[in-house]
Amino acid sequence: MRYARMGLMVLAVAGLMAAGACDDDTRDKAKETVESAKEKVGEAGARATAEAYRASLKAHDTDDASGGVRNVEALRVVVKDLPGDPEISGIDDGDGDGRDDDGYVQATVGDENACITLPQTGDDIDVSGGACPAG
């Protein structure tokens, strides 16, 4: 519902700008509002993708898998479950043990990022806005 309201706000401001019903100051403020709304929608898109990734990973039974929620095979399969074509990065098994090395998986939609943090043990997966810490 929140995303629909933001989308309607963007359309309304864009409509006013297109109609030429604004002076220059109002038009500039409207452009800033549109850019801000686009940024918020992008942030919401990355966060929503990360939340979908978390839900899909929890739906996969990783309790018996080597590495639990850090099981690289499960992490890669979950990417295929996501709608659209989001960029998912950070799945790395450099030491070949079948577990993600640092526990960070990043979802990117447009220019916005969200970080999925995978615990060493257990299944308490965390999602936060912004890029994952550099490894």
C-alpha positions in Angstrom: 0.0 0.0 0.0 2.9 2.4 0.9 4.5 1.8 -2.5 1.2 2.5 -4.3 0.9 5.8 -2.5 4.5 6.7 -3.4 3.8 5.8 -7.0 0.6 7.9 -7.1 2.5 10.8 -5.6 5.2 10.6 -8.3 2.5 10.5 -11.0 0.7 13.5 -9.5 3.8 15.6 -9.2 4.9 14.6 -12.7 1.4 15.5 -14.0 1.6 19.0 -12.5 5.0 19.5 -14.0 3.9 18.4 -17.4 0.8 20.6 -17.3 3.0 23.7 -16.7 0.9 24.9 -13.9 3.9 25.7 -11.7 6.3 28.6 -11.4 10.0 27.8 -11.6 10.5 27.4 -7.8 7.5 25.1 -7.5 8.6 23.1 -10.5 12.1 22.7 -9.0 10.6 21.5 -5.7 8.4 19.1 -7.6 11.4 17.7 -9.4 13.2 17.2 -6.1 10.1 15.4 -4.7 10.0 13.1 -7.7 13.7 12.3 -7.4 13.2 11.6 -3.7 10.2 9.4 -4.3 12.1 7.4 -7.0 15.0 6.9 -4.5 12.6 5.7 -1.8 10.9 3.3 -4.3 14.4 1.9 -5.2 15.3 1.5 -1.6 12.0 -0.3 -1.0 12.6 -2.5 -4.1 16.0 -3.6 -2.8 14.7 -4.2 0.7 11.7 -6.1 -0.6 14.0 -8.3 -2.8 16.1 -9.0 0.3 13.1 -9.9 2.4 11.8 -12.2 -0.4 15.3 -13.8 -0.5 15.2 -14.4 3.3 11.7 -15.9 3.2 12.6 -18.2 0.3 15.8 -19.3 2.1 13.8 -20.1 5.3 11.3 -22.1 3.2 14.2 -24.3 2.0 14.9 -26.9 4.6 18.6 -26.0 5.3 18.6 -27.5 8.8 20.2 -30.8 7.6 22.3 -29.1 4.9 26.0 -28.7 5.5 26.4 -25.1 6.5 22.7 -24.5 7.4 21.5 -21.1 6.0 25.0 -20.4 4.7 24.9 -23.5 2.5 26.2 -22.1 -0.9 24.0 -24.5 -3.0 20.8 -23.4 -1.1 21.9 -19.7 -1.4 22.2 -20.1 -5.2 19.0 -22.0 -5.6 17.1 -19.3 -3.7 18.2 -16.6 -6.3 16.2 -18.5 -8.9 13.1 -18.2 -6.8 13.1 -14.4 -6.8 10.7 -12.5 -9.2 12.2 -10.3 -11.8 15.9 -10.2 -12.4 17.5 -8.7 -9.2 21.2 -8.7 -8.8 22.3 -10.9 -5.9 26.0 -10.8 -5.0 28.3 -11.9 -2.3 27.8 -15.7 -2.3 31.3 -16.9 -2.0 32.9 -20.2 -1.0 36.6 -19.5 -1.4 37.7 -22.2 1.0 35.5 -24.9 -0.6 33.7 -26.0 2.5 30.2 -25.5 1.0 29.4 -22.5 3.3 29.3 -18.8 2.4 32.6 -17.4 3.7 31.5 -14.1 5.3 27.7 -14.5 5.8 26.7 -11.4 3.7 24.6 -11.6 0.6 23.6 -8.3 -1.1 20.5 -7.5 -3.1 20.7 -4.7 -5.6 17.8 -3.1 -7.4 18.7 -0.2 -9.6 21.1 1.9 -7.6 19.8 0.7 -4.2 21.1 -2.1 -2.0 20.0 -4.2 0.9 22.1 -6.6 2.9 21.1 -10.1 4.0 23.2 -11.3 7.0 23.5 -15.0 7.6 24.4 -16.3 11.0 27.3 -18.8 11.7 24.8 -21.1 13.3 21.0 -21.1 13.5 18.6 -19.6 11.1 18.1 -16.0 12.4 18.6 -14.2 9.1 18.8 -10.4 9.2 17.9 -7.9 6.5 19.0 -4.3 6.6 19.0 -1.4 4.1 22.2 -0.4 2.4 25.2 -2.2 1.1 26.8 -5.1 2.9 30.1 -4.4 4.7 33.1 -4.8 2.4 34.8 -8.1 2.8 
